[in-house]
């Protein structure tokens, strides 16, 4: 049987659901008590479906390690700095999830972010255009780029690696043409600078947590009501309360830390950075799309088995096309976060971050083979990379060490992905 809006992305194994035993049905998360759910989760992990578990474990271990090695790591100021540093990478990683789920890649996402921000800033500084209209043009440019990539990948049949590599090189040239070698434009729009450099009122963080709890509770109970009407077994209610408690504890802890004064001068700096609720809102919307819409289900279906999806009536080409449009659009948001943090745009904007975006998604547990992964996985992976960069910086280690460690973590994550696929009965070779 199939549970509509269950929140669990479809996989290649869903066709065999009818053949599962009662114990395996409990393992699917559709019924059984809390202890049954825990046992089923352990069985899935042993079977290779680890999700973001390695990334979460890595995040905890690295945080403890850097807290021991540096007295400045676990402070209010560095905690806020870590979140703002990670925001750009979190957004780019989430953008890339949409194409990675299809088994594709977008090497131009970083320079798409850079080029659109170059256009945005030049329109304001040179053409004297209103910043809202300039931002709209930047987003339209991102959508056009995604449409261009999607056409050549989905309709013409050129591999996404080739198309996006060509744009990766070409867009760097466009940036040089527009700005000029060594050129730089400062970002002077207060509304843009506020994204990364201003904070919510201290009470705003608590409102953010309350909204998160309200949305999570509402969606959970709506799901339970729908499953009851469809005569589909529900998960134990204890899981809902456990999720709400986790959100309250983690969210409350983060807000409590960020509401402490971290200013060094006469002016107090306290509160949740504005970029945090923006990122969380986009994360929730993207997760909703992937988990609860036909478009999202079709992405998982195409990524798991494109031929089977095609025979089931899914318009595979259109799904691929739309995925690249979404990726490029979110890349524009990533670029917006970047210029808000840096405060300027130059001809090298977005050149280096795209590989870090792919690394964030893979480290978080998104499969390079397609069909498996979630937006939250990319966010966790980005936090892991941000912790490595931030912690090594506090220890005054050379930049080369940062690249070496990040590369090692990426190889380890990709190996875990391939091995877990093999343990789950898949193949580590793409077909």
C-alpha positions in Angstrom: 0.0 0.0 0.0 1.0 3.6 -0.5 0.6 6.4 2.0 -0.1 9.8 0.4 1.8 12.7 1.9 3.7 10.4 4.2 6.8 12.6 4.0 9.0 9.7 2.9 10.6 10.1 -0.6 9.9 7.2 -2.9 12.7 4.8 -3.8 13.3 2.0 -6.2 12.1 -0.5 -3.5 8.6 0.8 -3.3 7.3 -1.6 -6.0 8.1 -4.5 -3.6 6.1 -3.0 -0.8 3.2 -5.5 -1.1 5.6 -8.4 -0.5 6.9 -7.1 2.8 6.2 -8.8 6.0 4.5 -7.1 9.0 7.8 -6.5 10.6 9.1 -4.9 7.5 6.0 -2.7 7.2 6.8 -1.5 10.7 10.3 -0.8 9.4 8.8 1.5 6.7 7.7 3.9 9.4 4.0 3.4 8.8 2.9 1.6 12.0 4.2 0.2 15.2 5.1 1.7 18.6 8.1 3.9 19.4 10.4 1.0 20.2 9.4 -0.6 16.9 10.3 2.6 15.1 13.7 2.8 16.8 14.4 -0.9 15.9 13.3 -0.3 12.3 15.6 2.7 12.1 18.5 0.7 13.4 17.8 -2.0 10.8 17.7 0.6 8.0 21.1 2.0 9.1 22.5 -1.5 9.2 21.1 -2.1 5.7 23.0 0.9 4.4 20.3 3.6 4.6 22.2 6.0 6.9 20.9 9.3 5.6 22.6 12.2 7.3 23.8 10.1 10.3 27.5 10.3 9.3 27.3 14.0 8.8 25.5 14.6 12.1 28.1 12.5 13.9 30.9 14.4 12.1 29.4 17.7 13.0 29.2 16.7 16.7 32.7 15.3 16.8 34.3 18.3 15.0 32.4 20.7 17.2 33.7 19.0 20.4 37.2 18.8 19.0 37.5 22.5 18.0 35.9 23.5 21.3 38.7 21.7 23.1 41.4 23.0 20.8 40.3 26.7 20.7 38.7 28.7 23.5 37.1 31.0 20.9 35.1 28.3 19.0 32.1 27.8 21.3 31.4 31.5 22.0 28.3 33.6 21.2 30.2 35.7 18.6 31.7 32.7 16.8 28.4 30.8 16.9 26.7 33.6 15.1 29.6 34.0 12.7 29.5 30.3 11.9 25.8 30.5 10.9 26.3 33.5 8.7 29.4 32.0 7.1 27.5 28.8 6.4 24.4 30.4 4.9 25.8 30.9 1.4 27.0 27.3 1.2 23.8 26.0 2.7 21.7 27.7 0.1 23.9 26.6 -2.8 24.0 23.0 -1.5 20.2 23.0 -1.3 20.0 24.3 -4.9 22.3 21.5 -6.1 20.1 18.8 -4.4 17.4 19.2 -7.0 19.8 18.2 -9.8 21.8 15.7 -7.8 18.6 13.8 -7.0 18.3 13.2 -10.7 21.8 11.9 -11.0 22.8 15.2 -12.8 25.2 18.0 -11.8 25.4 21.7 -12.2 29.0 23.0 -12.2 27.8 26.5 -13.2 25.7 27.1 -10.1 28.4 29.1 -8.3 29.2 31.4 -11.3 25.4 31.7 -11.9 25.2 33.2 -8.5 28.2 35.4 -9.2 27.0 36.6 -12.6 23.5 37.4 -11.5 24.9 39.4 -8.5 27.3 41.2 -10.9 24.3 42.2 -13.0 22.3 43.2 -9.9 25.0 45.5 -8.5 26.0 47.0 -11.9 22.3 47.8 -12.6 22.2 49.7 -9.3 25.6 51.4 -9.4 25.8 52.2 -13.1 22.3 52.3 -14.4 20.8 53.8 -11.1 18.0 51.2 -11.2 15.8 50.6 -8.2 17.2 47.7 -6.2 14.0 45.8 -6.2 13.7 45.9 -10.0 17.4 45.1 -10.3 16.9 42.1 -8.0 13.9 40.9 -10.1 16.1 41.1 -13.2 18.8 39.1 -11.5 16.3 36.4 -10.6 14.9 36.4 -14.2 18.5 35.9 -15.4 18.9 32.9 -13.1 15.7 31.4 -14.3 16.8 32.0 -17.9 20.1 30.2 -17.2 18.3 27.3 -15.7 16.0 27.1 -18.7 19.0 27.1 -21.0 20.7 24.3 -19.1 17.5 22.3 -18.8 16.8 22.5 -22.6 20.2 21.2 -23.6 20.2 18.5 -21.0 16.6 17.3 -21.2 15.8 18.0 -24.8 19.0 17.9 -26.7 20.6 15.2 -24.6 24.0 16.8 -23.8 25.4 15.5 -20.5 24.9 18.1 -17.7 28.6 17.9 -16.9 29.5 19.2 -20.3 26.8 21.9 -20.5 27.4 23.3 -17.1 31.2 23.1 -17.4 30.9 25.3 -20.6 28.8 27.8 -18.7 31.2 27.7 -15.8 33.9 28.9 -18.0 31.8 31.2 -20.1 30.2 33.1 -17.2 33.6 33.9 -15.8 34.3 35.6 -19.1 31.1 37.5 -18.9 31.9 38.7 -15.4 35.3 40.0 -16.6 33.6 41.8 -19.5 31.1 43.5 -17.3 33.3 44.4 -14.4 36.7 44.3 -15.9 39.9 42.7 -14.6 40.5 43.8 -11.1 37.2 45.6 -11.0 35.1 45.7 -7.9 31.7 47.2 -6.9 30.7 47.8 -3.4 27.2 46.8 -2.2 25.5 49.8 -0.7 21.9 48.7 -0.5 21.0 48.7 3.2 18.3 46.0 2.7 20.7 43.6 1.1 23.5 44.3 3.7 21.0 43.7 6.5 20.5 40.0 5.5 23.8 38.9 6.8 24.8 41.8 9.1 21.6 42.7 11.0 19.6 40.6 13.6 16.1 40.1 14.7 14.9 41.6 18.0 15.6 39.3 20.9 11.9 38.4 21.0 12.0 37.6 17.2 14.0 34.5 17.7 11.4 33.1 20.1 8.7 33.9 17.6 10.7 32.0 15.0 10.8 28.9 17.2 7.1 29.2 18.0 6.3 29.4 14.2 8.5 26.4 13.6 6.6 24.4 16.3 3.2 25.5 15.0 4.0 24.6 11.4 5.5 21.2 12.4 2.6 20.3 14.7 0.0 21.4 12.1 1.5 19.4 9.3 2.0 16.3 11.5 -1.6 16.3 12.7 -3.0 17.0 9.2 -1.0 14.0 8.0 -2.4 11.8 10.7 -5.9 12.8 9.9 -5.4 12.1 6.2 -3.9 8.7 6.9 -6.8 7.9 9.3 -9.4 8.8 6.6 -7.5 6.7 4.1 -7.5 3.8 6.6 -3.7 3.8 6.5 -1.8 2.9 9.7 -0.3 5.9 11.5 3.0 6.3 13.1 2.9 6.3 16.9 2.0 9.8 18.3 5.1 9.6 20.4 7.2 10.4 17.3 5.3 13.6 16.8 5.9 14.7 20.3 9.5 13.7 20.1 10.0 15.8 17.0 8.3 18.8 18.6 10.4 18.5 21.7 13.6 18.3 19.6 12.6 21.4 17.7 11.8 23.2 20.9 15.1 22.2 22.6 17.4 22.7 19.7 15.7 25.9 18.5 15.4 27.3 22.0 19.1 26.6 22.7 20.2 28.3 19.5 18.0 31.4 20.2 19.2 31.5 23.8 22.9 31.6 22.7 22.3 34.1 19.9 20.3 36.4 22.2 23.5 37.0 24.3 25.3 40.2 23.7 28.3 39.5 21.5 29.3 43.1 20.8 32.8 44.3 21.6 32.1 48.0 21.8 29.4 50.2 23.3 26.7 48.9 20.9 25.1 45.6 21.9 24.9 43.0 19.2 22.3 40.4 20.0 19.6 38.3 18.4 19.2 35.8 15.6 20.8 36.9 12.3 18.2 37.8 9.7 19.7 35.2 7.2 18.7 32.4 9.6 14.9 32.6 9.3 15.2 33.3 5.6 17.2 30.1 5.1 14.9 28.1 7.3 11.8 29.3 5.3 13.4 28.3 2.0 14.4 25.0 3.5 10.9 24.3 4.6 9.3 25.3 1.3 11.8 23.2 -0.7 11.2 20.2 1.6 7.5 20.6 1.2 7.9 20.6 -2.6 10.0 17.5 -2.6 8.0 15.6 -0.1 4.4 16.6 -0.7 4.0 17.5 -4.4 3.9 15.5 -7.6 6.9 17.4 -8.9 9.0 16.3 -5.8 7.8 12.7 -6.0 8.7 12.6 -9.7 12.2 13.9 -9.0 12.8 11.0 -6.7 11.2 8.6 -9.2 13.3 9.8 -12.1 16.5 9.8 -10.0 15.8 6.3 -8.8 14.9 4.8 -12.2 14.3 7.1 -15.1 13.1 4.4 -17.5 10.5 3.1 -14.9 9.3 6.6 -14.3 8.9 7.2 -18.1 6.9 4.0 -18.4 4.7 5.1 -15.5 3.8 8.3 -17.4 6.2 10.7 -15.9 7.4 13.5 -18.2 11.1 12.8 -17.5 12.4 15.6 -19.7 10.2 18.2 -18.2 11.1 17.2 -14.7 14.8 17.5 -15.5 14.2 20.9 -17.1 12.3 22.2 -14.1 14.9 20.9 -11.7 17.7 22.9 -13.4 15.5 26.0 -13.3 14.9 25.6 -9.5 18.7 25.0 -9.0 19.7 28.2 -10.8 17.0 30.2 -9.0 18.2 29.1 -5.6 21.8 29.8 -6.7 20.7 33.5 -7.1 19.6 33.5 -3.5 23.0 32.0 -2.5 24.7 34.8 -4.4 22.6 37.3 -2.6 23.7 35.9 0.8 27.3 36.1 -0.4 27.4 39.7 -1.4 25.5 40.6 1.8 28.3 39.0 3.8 31.2 40.3 1.8 29.8 43.7 0.9 31.2 43.7 -2.6 31.2 42.0 -6.0 34.3 41.4 -8.2 35.0 39.6 -11.4 35.8 36.3 -9.6 32.4 36.1 -7.9 31.2 32.5 -7.5 34.2 30.9 -9.1 35.2 28.6 -6.2 32.1 27.9 -4.2 30.3 25.5 -6.6 32.6 22.5 -5.7 32.0 23.3 -2.0 28.3 23.2 -2.7 28.5 19.8 -4.3 30.7 18.7 -1.3 28.1 20.0 1.1 25.3 17.9 -0.4 27.4 14.8 -0.7 28.9 15.1 2.8 25.3 15.6 4.1 24.2 12.3 2.6 22.8 13.2 -0.8 23.6 10.4 -3.3 25.6 11.3 -6.3 23.8 8.4 -8.1 20.4 10.1 -7.8 17.2 9.2 -6.1 18.3 9.6 -2.5 18.8 12.7 -0.3 17.0 15.6 1.3 17.5 19.4 1.5 18.2 19.1 5.2 21.1 16.8 4.3 22.8 19.5 2.2 22.3 22.0 5.1 23.9 19.7 7.6 26.8 18.9 5.1 27.3 22.7 4.7 27.5 23.1 8.4 30.1 20.4 8.6 32.3 22.2 6.0 31.7 25.5 7.7 32.8 24.0 11.1 36.0 22.7 9.4 36.8 26.1 7.8 35.9 28.1 10.9 37.7 25.8 13.4 40.9 25.5 11.3 40.9 29.3 10.9 40.7 29.8 14.6 43.7 27.5 15.0 45.6 29.7 12.5 46.4 26.7 10.3 47.3 27.3 6.6 44.5 27.4 4.0 46.0 24.3 2.4 45.1 22.3 5.4 41.5 23.4 5.1 41.3 22.2 1.5 43.0 18.9 2.4 40.7 18.1 5.3 37.6 19.1 3.3 38.7 17.0 0.4 39.3 14.0 2.7 35.8 14.4 4.3 34.2 14.6 0.8 36.0 11.4 -0.3 34.9 9.6 2.9 31.3 10.7 2.4 31.2 9.6 -1.2 32.7 6.2 -0.2 30.1 5.8 2.5 27.4 6.6 -0.1 28.7 4.0 -2.6 29.2 1.3 0.1 25.8 1.9 1.6 24.2 1.7 -1.9 25.9 -1.6 -2.4 24.8 -2.9 1.1 21.2 -1.9 0.2 21.3 -4.0 -2.9 22.1 -1.3 -5.5 25.1 -0.9 -7.7 28.0 1.5 -7.2 28.2 1.7 -11.0 25.9 4.1 -12.8 23.9 2.6 -15.7 
